[in-house]
């Protein structure tokens, strides 16, 4: 990982994320990735006004929320990296585990050992691996830990045909007359379509 630039060793012996992640973040900003994500988030929000939308990326050794929209601030995209998603719990973080670059994910797992942080939510690592495989097969992740009246989904956002750049997630509180299965299909299609548009948009 150190040879490939994913990890650097500090003077005091601690490990931190390497130059490859910093370069990705610079490219993100320079290419207007966040601008493209914001555009799609606003479109989704106009269709699903009750949704909380997030875009998360790898930051240091965590999955951080960099963009967010919520019903309490309609039409406003919030910029922040203060919120961090639990690697083995949050649906947007699980998307990173399923679709992210293997070397980068190895670094995340080193920082967040499954035996210490994952067993709270998963019976064993095999259960997690089966979930991740199913996520890859259908193209999106659905939370297994949501309340019965809440639907949480997330999809990967790629850099064209290149590596995964982030995850686009949605959380919606269901009305009594709404069925999770029906909305899962509809909302996953909306997210996948948005992620595809972001990935296909030419960099400026």
KOLVEXVEX-699630 format. One record per residue: x, y, z of N, C-alpha, C in turn; residue in one letter; residue number from 1. Coordinates in steps of 0.1 Angstrom, whole numbers, plus 5000, padded with zeros to 4 digits. Each point is the difference from the previous one (the first is absolute). Example, Ala and Ser with C-alpha at 12.3 -4.5 7.8 and 13.67 -1.06 7.14 Angstrom:
[[5132, 4943, 5078], [4991, 5012, 5000], [5009, 5012, 5000], 'a', 1]
[[4996, 5011, 4993], [5009, 5011, 5000], [4992, 5011, 5008], 's', 2]
***
This chain:
[[5008, 4988, 5000], [4992, 5012, 5000], [5009, 5013, 5000], 'x', 1]
[[5011, 4999, 5008], [5009, 5012, 5000], [5006, 5002, 4986], 'x', 2]
[[5004, 4989, 4994], [5007, 5001, 4987], [4990, 5006, 4989], 'x', 3]
[[4988, 4997, 5001], [4990, 5004, 4991], [4995, 5014, 5003], 'x', 4]
[[5004, 5006, 5011], [4996, 5013, 5003], [4987, 5002, 5008], 'x', 5]
[[4994, 4988, 5005], [4988, 5001, 5007], [5002, 5004, 5015], 'x', 6]
[[5012, 4997, 5005], [5004, 5002, 5014], [5013, 5007, 5001], 'x', 7]
[[5001, 5009, 5009], [5013, 5006, 5003], [5003, 4999, 5015], 'x', 8]
[[5013, 4999, 5004], [5003, 4999, 5014], [5005, 5014, 5005], 'x', 9]
[[4994, 5004, 5010], [5004, 5013, 5006], [5013, 4999, 5008], 'x', 10]
[[5005, 5011, 5004], [5013, 5000, 5007], [4999, 4993, 5014], 'x', 11]
[[4987, 5001, 5006], [4998, 4994, 5013], [4997, 4985, 4999], 'x', 12]
[[5000, 4995, 4987], [4997, 4985, 4999], [4985, 4997, 4996], 'x', 13]
[[4991, 5010, 5001], [4986, 4998, 4997], [4999, 4999, 4985], 'x', 14]
[[4989, 4993, 4995], [4997, 4999, 4986], [4989, 5010, 4997], 'x', 15]
[[5001, 5005, 4988], [4989, 5009, 4995], [4998, 4997, 4985], 'x', 16]
[[4989, 5005, 4994], [4997, 4997, 4986], [5011, 5007, 4992], 'x', 17]
[[5003, 4994, 4989], [5011, 5005, 4991], [4996, 5010, 4990], 'x', 18]
[[5009, 5003, 4991], [4999, 5010, 4990], [4989, 4997, 4990], 'x', 19]
[[4998, 4987, 4997], [4990, 4996, 4990], [4986, 5006, 5003], 'x', 20]
[[4996, 4999, 5013], [4987, 5005, 5004], [5000, 5016, 4999], 'x', 21]
[[5011, 5006, 5004], [5000, 5015, 4999], [4999, 5004, 4985], 'x', 22]
[[5006, 4993, 4991], [4999, 5003, 4986], [4986, 4998, 4995], 'x', 23]
[[4994, 4989, 5005], [4986, 4998, 4996], [4991, 5011, 5004], 'x', 24]
[[5002, 5005, 5012], [4991, 5011, 5005], [5003, 5013, 4992], 'x', 25]
[[5013, 5002, 4996], [5003, 5012, 4992], [4993, 4999, 4986], 'x', 26]
[[5001, 4988, 4994], [4994, 4997, 4987], [4985, 5002, 5001], 'x', 27]
[[4994, 4996, 5012], [4985, 5001, 5002], [4996, 5015, 4999], 'x', 28]
[[5008, 5008, 5007], [4997, 5014, 5000], [5002, 5007, 4987], 'x', 29]
[[5012, 4997, 4994], [5004, 5006, 4987], [4990, 4996, 4989], 'x', 30]
[[4995, 4988, 5000], [4992, 4995, 4989], [4985, 5004, 5002], 'x', 31]
[[4997, 5006, 5012], [4986, 5003, 5002], [4992, 4988, 5004], 'x', 32]
[[5005, 4990, 5006], [4993, 4988, 5003], [4988, 5004, 5010], 'x', 33]
[[5004, 5008, 5010], [4990, 5004, 5010], [4988, 5008, 4993], 'x', 34]
[[5004, 5008, 4991], [4990, 5008, 4993], [4990, 4990, 4992], 'x', 35]
[[5005, 4990, 4994], [4992, 4990, 4993], [4991, 4993, 5010], 'x', 36]
[[5006, 4996, 5011], [4992, 4993, 5011], [4989, 5009, 5005], 'x', 37]
[[5003, 5013, 5002], [4990, 5009, 5006], [4988, 5001, 4990], 'x', 38]
[[5003, 5001, 4987], [4990, 5001, 4990], [4990, 4989, 5001], 'x', 39]
[[5006, 4988, 5001], [4991, 4988, 5000], [4993, 4998, 5013], 'x', 40]
[[5006, 5005, 5011], [4994, 5000, 5013], [4987, 5009, 5000], 'x', 41]
[[5002, 5011, 4994], [4989, 5010, 5000], [4988, 4994, 4991], 'x', 42]
[[5004, 4993, 4990], [4989, 4994, 4991], [4993, 4989, 5008], 'x', 43]
[[5007, 4992, 5007], [4994, 4989, 5008], [4991, 5006, 5011], 'x', 44]
[[5006, 5011, 5007], [4992, 5006, 5010], [4987, 5006, 4995], 'x', 45]
[[5000, 5005, 4988], [4988, 5006, 4994], [4989, 4989, 4998], 'x', 46]
[[5005, 4988, 4998], [4991, 4988, 4998], [4995, 4994, 5013], 'x', 47]
[[5010, 5000, 5010], [4997, 4993, 5012], [5003, 5010, 5011], 'x', 48]
[[4991, 5009, 5003], [5002, 5011, 5009], [5003, 4996, 5015], 'x', 49]
[[4995, 4988, 5003], [5002, 4995, 5014], [5014, 4993, 5003], 'x', 50]
[[5008, 4999, 4989], [5012, 4993, 5001], [5012, 5007, 5006], 'x', 51]
[[5008, 4993, 5008], [5013, 5005, 5004], [5010, 4994, 4990], 'x', 52]
[[5008, 5009, 4993], [5009, 4995, 4990], [5015, 5003, 5005], 'x', 53]
[[5009, 4991, 4997], [5014, 5002, 5004], [5009, 4995, 4989], 'x', 54]
[[5011, 5007, 4999], [5011, 4995, 4992], [5012, 4998, 5009], 'x', 55]
[[5006, 4988, 5000], [5011, 4998, 5010], [5012, 4995, 4992], 'x', 56]
[[5012, 5003, 5006], [5013, 4997, 4994], [5010, 4995, 5011], 'x', 57]
[[5010, 4994, 4995], [5011, 4996, 5010], [5008, 5012, 5004], 'x', 58]
[[5001, 5002, 5013], [5008, 5011, 5005], [5008, 4995, 5011], 'x', 59]
[[5013, 5001, 4999], [5009, 4994, 5009], [4997, 4985, 5002], 'x', 60]
[[4996, 4995, 5012], [4997, 4986, 5001], [4985, 4998, 5003], 'x', 61]
[[4992, 5009, 4995], [4985, 5000, 5002], [4992, 5002, 4987], 'x', 62]
[[4987, 4997, 5001], [4991, 5004, 4990], [4993, 5012, 5004], 'x', 63]
[[5002, 5011, 4994], [4995, 5013, 5005], [4989, 5005, 4990], 'x', 64]
[[4990, 5007, 5006], [4990, 5006, 4992], [5005, 5014, 4995], 'x', 65]
[[5001, 5002, 4987], [5005, 5013, 4995], [4989, 5009, 4995], 'x', 66]
[[4988, 4993, 4996], [4989, 5008, 4995], [4987, 4994, 5006], 'x', 67]
[[4991, 5009, 5004], [4987, 4995, 5006], [4989, 5009, 4997], 'x', 68]
[[4988, 4994, 4997], [4988, 5007, 4999], [4989, 4994, 5009], 'x', 69]
[[4992, 5008, 5006], [4989, 4995, 5009], [4988, 5009, 4999], 'x', 70]
[[4988, 4994, 5004], [4987, 5007, 4999], [5000, 5013, 5008], 'x', 71]
[[5007, 5001, 5011], [5000, 5012, 5008], [5007, 5012, 4994], 'x', 72]
[[5008, 4997, 4989], [5006, 5011, 4993], [4998, 4997, 4985], 'x', 73]
[[4988, 5002, 4995], [4997, 4996, 4986], [5008, 5009, 4990], 'x', 74]
[[5005, 4993, 4990], [5007, 5007, 4989], [5015, 5003, 5004], 'x', 75]
[[5004, 4998, 5012], [5013, 5003, 5005], [5009, 4988, 5001], 'x', 76]
[[5012, 5000, 4993], [5010, 4990, 5002], [5010, 5004, 5010], 'x', 77]
[[5001, 4992, 5011], [5009, 5003, 5011], [5013, 4994, 4997], 'x', 78]
[[5011, 5007, 5003], [5013, 4995, 4998], [5007, 4998, 5013], 'x', 79]
[[5004, 4988, 5003], [5006, 4997, 5013], [5007, 4986, 4999], 'x', 80]
[[5011, 4999, 5007], [5006, 4987, 5002], [5000, 4996, 5014], 'x', 81]
[[4992, 5006, 5008], [5000, 4997, 5015], [4993, 4987, 5003], 'x', 82]
[[4990, 4996, 4992], [4993, 4987, 5003], [5008, 4989, 4993], 'x', 83]
[[5002, 4989, 5009], [5007, 4989, 4995], [4991, 4987, 5001], 'x', 84]
[[5000, 4992, 4990], [4991, 4988, 5000], [5007, 4988, 5006], 'x', 85]
[[4993, 4992, 5007], [5006, 4988, 5006], [5002, 4990, 4988], 'x', 86]
[[5012, 4995, 4999], [5004, 4992, 4989], [4992, 4987, 4998], 'x', 87]
[[4995, 4994, 5011], [4993, 4988, 4999], [4985, 5001, 5002], 'x', 88]
[[4995, 5012, 5002], [4986, 5002, 5004], [4993, 5009, 4989], 'x', 89]
[[5006, 5011, 4997], [4993, 5009, 4991], [5000, 4996, 4986], 'x', 90]
[[4988, 5001, 4993], [4999, 4995, 4987], [5009, 5006, 4990], 'x', 91]
[[5003, 5013, 5001], [5009, 5007, 4991], [5014, 4995, 5002], 'x', 92]
[[5004, 4997, 5012], [5014, 4994, 5003], [5001, 4986, 4994], 'x', 93]
[[4989, 4992, 5001], [5000, 4987, 4995], [5001, 4999, 4985], 'x', 94]
[[4995, 5011, 4993], [5002, 5001, 4986], [5015, 5001, 4997], 'x', 95]
[[5008, 5007, 5008], [5014, 5001, 4998], [5007, 4987, 5001], 'x', 96]
[[4995, 4992, 5010], [5006, 4987, 5002], [4997, 4991, 4988], 'x', 97]
[[4989, 5001, 4994], [4995, 4992, 4989], [5007, 5003, 4987], 'x', 98]
[[5002, 5013, 4998], [5004, 5005, 4986], [5013, 5007, 5000], 'x', 99]
[[5006, 5003, 5012], [5012, 5008, 5000], [5012, 4993, 4996], 'x', 100]
[[5011, 5008, 4997], [5013, 4995, 4996], [5005, 4990, 5011], 'x', 101]
[[5004, 4988, 4996], [5004, 4990, 5010], [5011, 5005, 5010], 'x', 102]
[[5010, 5007, 4994], [5011, 5005, 5009], [4995, 5010, 5010], 'x', 103]
[[4992, 5009, 4995], [4995, 5011, 5009], [4991, 4994, 5011], 'x', 104]
[[4992, 4990, 4996], [4991, 4993, 5010], [5008, 4992, 5010], 'x', 105]
[[5011, 4995, 4996], [5009, 4993, 5009], [5005, 5009, 5011], 'x', 106]
[[5003, 5012, 4996], [5004, 5010, 5009], [4989, 5004, 5010], 'x', 107]
[[4988, 5001, 4995], [4989, 5003, 5009], [4997, 4989, 5010], 'x', 108]
[[5002, 4988, 4995], [4998, 4988, 5009], [5011, 5000, 5011], 'x', 109]
[[5012, 5004, 4996], [5011, 5000, 5010], [4997, 5010, 5011], 'x', 110]
[[4994, 5011, 4996], [4996, 5011, 5009], [4988, 4997, 5009], 'x', 111]
[[4991, 4991, 4994], [4988, 4996, 5007], [4998, 4985, 4999], 'x', 112]
[[5008, 4993, 5009], [4999, 4985, 5000], [4986, 4995, 5002], 'x', 113]
[[4997, 4990, 4991], [4986, 4994, 5001], [4998, 4994, 5014], 'x', 114]
[[5010, 4993, 5005], [4998, 4993, 5013], [4997, 5010, 5011], 'x', 115]
[[5004, 5013, 4999], [4998, 5010, 5010], [4987, 5008, 4997], 'x', 116]
[[4997, 5003, 4988], [4989, 5009, 4996], [4989, 4994, 4992], 'x', 117]
[[5002, 4988, 4994], [4990, 4994, 4992], [4991, 4990, 5006], 'x', 118]
[[5005, 4993, 5010], [4993, 4990, 5007], [4987, 5005, 5007], 'x', 119]
[[5000, 5013, 5003], [4988, 5006, 5006], [4988, 4999, 4991], 'x', 120]
[[5003, 5000, 4987], [4988, 5000, 4990], [4999, 4987, 4992], 'x', 121]
[[5011, 4993, 4999], [5000, 4988, 4991], [5003, 4987, 5008], 'x', 122]
[[4994, 4989, 4997], [5002, 4988, 5007], [5015, 4996, 4999], 'x', 123]
[[5005, 5001, 4988], [5014, 4997, 4997], [5004, 5006, 4987], 'x', 124]
[[5013, 5000, 4997], [5004, 5006, 4988], [4995, 4994, 4987], 'x', 125]
[[4997, 4987, 5001], [4994, 4994, 4988], [4986, 5006, 4997], 'x', 126]
[[4992, 5003, 5010], [4987, 5007, 4998], [5002, 5013, 4993], 'x', 127]
[[5010, 5008, 5004], [5003, 5012, 4993], [5004, 4998, 4986], 'x', 128]
[[5008, 4990, 4997], [5005, 4998, 4986], [4988, 4996, 4991], 'x', 129]
[[4991, 4992, 5005], [4988, 4996, 4993], [4992, 5013, 4996], 'x', 130]
[[4998, 5008, 5010], [4993, 5013, 4998], [5006, 5008, 4989], 'x', 131]
[[5014, 5002, 5001], [5007, 5008, 4990], [4999, 4994, 4986], 'x', 132]
[[5001, 4987, 4999], [4998, 4993, 4987], [4986, 5003, 4994], 'x', 133]
[[4990, 4999, 5008], [4987, 5003, 4996], [4998, 5014, 4996], 'x', 134]
[[5007, 5009, 5007], [5000, 5014, 4997], [5006, 5003, 4986], 'x', 135]
[[5011, 4993, 4997], [5007, 5002, 4987], [4991, 4994, 4989], 'x', 136]
[[4993, 4990, 5003], [4991, 4994, 4989], [4988, 5009, 4996], 'x', 137]
[[4995, 5006, 5010], [4988, 5009, 4997], [5004, 5014, 4997], 'x', 138]
[[5012, 5004, 5003], [5005, 5013, 4997], [4997, 5011, 5010], 'x', 139]
[[4994, 4997, 5011], [4998, 5009, 5011], [4999, 4993, 5013], 'x', 140]
[[5001, 5008, 5011], [4999, 4994, 5014], [4987, 5005, 5006], 'x', 141]
[[4995, 4991, 5008], [4988, 5003, 5008], [5003, 4997, 5015], 'x', 142]
[[4997, 5009, 5009], [5003, 4998, 5014], [4992, 4988, 5006], 'x', 143]
[[5007, 4992, 5007], [4993, 4989, 5008], [4997, 5005, 5014], 'x', 144]
[[5004, 5012, 5003], [4999, 5004, 5014], [4991, 5012, 5002], 'x', 145]
[[4992, 5003, 4990], [4991, 5012, 5001], [4988, 4996, 5008], 'x', 146]
[[4993, 5010, 5005], [4987, 4998, 5006], [4990, 4996, 4990], 'x', 147]
[[4989, 4993, 5004], [4991, 4995, 4991], [4994, 5010, 4990], 'x', 148]
[[4998, 5013, 5005], [4994, 5010, 4992], [5010, 5009, 4993], 'x', 149]
[[5013, 4996, 4999], [5010, 5007, 4994], [5007, 4992, 4989], 'x', 150]
[[5002, 5006, 4989], [5007, 4993, 4989], [5013, 5007, 4997], 'x', 151]
[[5011, 4993, 5000], [5013, 5006, 4998], [5007, 4992, 4989], 'x', 152]
[[5004, 5007, 4989], [5007, 4994, 4989], [5012, 5008, 4996], 'x', 153]
[[5010, 4994, 4993], [5011, 5007, 4995], [5006, 4994, 4988], 'x', 154]
[[5006, 5008, 4991], [5006, 4994, 4988], [5014, 5006, 4999], 'x', 155]
[[5009, 4993, 4992], [5014, 5005, 4998], [5000, 5010, 4989], 'x', 156]
[[5008, 5010, 5001], [5003, 5010, 4989], [5014, 4998, 4995], 'x', 157]
[[5002, 4997, 4988], [5013, 4997, 4994], [5005, 5012, 4992], 'x', 158]
[[5013, 5000, 4997], [5006, 5010, 4992], [5001, 4994, 4986], 'x', 159]
[[4989, 5002, 4992], [5000, 4994, 4987], [5001, 4985, 5001], 'x', 160]
[[5010, 4995, 4993], [5003, 4986, 5001], [5011, 4997, 5010], 'x', 161]
[[5003, 5010, 5008], [5011, 4999, 5010], [4994, 4995, 5014], 'x', 162]
[[5008, 5003, 5010], [4996, 4995, 5014], [4988, 5008, 5006], 'x', 163]
[[4995, 4994, 5010], [4989, 5006, 5007], [5005, 5013, 5007], 'x', 164]
[[4991, 5010, 4999], [5004, 5013, 5006], [4992, 5004, 5012], 'x', 165]
[[4988, 4994, 5002], [4992, 5002, 5012], [4987, 4992, 4999], 'x', 166]
[[4992, 5003, 5010], [4987, 4993, 5000], [4989, 5010, 5002], 'x', 167]
[[4989, 4998, 4993], [4988, 5008, 5000], [4989, 4993, 5008], 'x', 168]
[[4996, 5005, 5011], [4990, 4993, 5008], [4988, 5008, 5003], 'x', 169]
[[4989, 4993, 5003], [4987, 5005, 5003], [4994, 4994, 5012], 'x', 170]
[[4993, 5008, 5008], [4993, 4995, 5012], [4986, 5006, 4999], 'x', 171]
[[4990, 4992, 5001], [4986, 5005, 4999], [4991, 4993, 5010], 'x', 172]
[[4993, 5008, 5008], [4990, 4995, 5009], [4987, 4997, 4993], 'x', 173]
[[4996, 4988, 5001], [4988, 4995, 4992], [4987, 5004, 5007], 'x', 174]
[[4990, 5004, 4991], [4987, 5002, 5006], [4993, 4987, 5002], 'x', 175]
[[4989, 4999, 5008], [4994, 4988, 5003], [4995, 4992, 4987], 'x', 176]
[[4996, 5008, 4990], [4995, 4994, 4988], [5011, 4996, 4990], 'x', 177]
[[5012, 5002, 5003], [5011, 4997, 4991], [5007, 4987, 5003], 'x', 178]
[[5003, 4993, 4989], [5007, 4987, 5002], [5015, 5001, 4997], 'x', 179]
[[5008, 4994, 5008], [5014, 5001, 4999], [5005, 4994, 4987], 'x', 180]
[[4995, 4988, 4997], [5004, 4993, 4988], [4998, 5008, 4987], 'x', 181]
[[4988, 5007, 4999], [4997, 5008, 4988], [5009, 5012, 4999], 'x', 182]
[[5002, 5007, 5011], [5009, 5011, 5000], [5014, 4997, 4998], 'x', 183]
[[5005, 4988, 5005], [5013, 4996, 4998], [5004, 4999, 4985], 'x', 184]
[[4991, 4994, 4993], [5002, 4999, 4985], [5000, 5014, 4994], 'x', 185]
[[4991, 5008, 5003], [4999, 5013, 4994], [5012, 5009, 5004], 'x', 186]
[[5003, 5001, 5013], [5011, 5008, 5004], [5013, 4995, 4996], 'x', 187]
[[5002, 4987, 5000], [5013, 4995, 4995], [5003, 5004, 4986], 'x', 188]
[[4989, 4999, 4991], [5001, 5004, 4986], [5004, 5015, 4999], 'x', 189]
[[4994, 5008, 5008], [5003, 5014, 5000], [5015, 5003, 5004], 'x', 190]
[[5004, 4993, 5010], [5014, 5002, 5005], [5010, 4995, 4989], 'x', 191]
[[4997, 4988, 4995], [5009, 4994, 4990], [5001, 5009, 4987], 'x', 192]
[[4989, 5006, 4996], [5000, 5009, 4989], [5008, 5012, 5003], 'x', 193]
[[4998, 5006, 5012], [5008, 5012, 5003], [5015, 4997, 5001], 'x', 194]
[[5003, 4989, 5006], [5015, 4996, 5001], [5006, 4998, 4986], 'x', 195]
[[4992, 4995, 4991], [5005, 4998, 4986], [5002, 5013, 4993], 'x', 196]
[[4991, 5010, 5002], [5001, 5013, 4994], [5013, 5007, 5005], 'x', 197]
[[5002, 4999, 5013], [5012, 5006, 5006], [5013, 4994, 4994], 'x', 198]
[[5000, 4987, 4999], [5012, 4993, 4995], [5002, 5003, 4985], 'x', 199]
[[4990, 5002, 4993], [5001, 5002, 4985], [5003, 5014, 4997], 'x', 200]
[[4997, 5009, 5009], [5003, 5014, 4997], [5015, 5003, 4997], 'x', 201]
[[5003, 5007, 4989], [5014, 5002, 4997], [5006, 5010, 5010], 'x', 202]
[[5012, 4997, 5004], [5007, 5009, 5010], [5004, 5013, 4993], 'x', 203]
[[4999, 5011, 5007], [5003, 5013, 4994], [5014, 5003, 5001], 'x', 204]
***
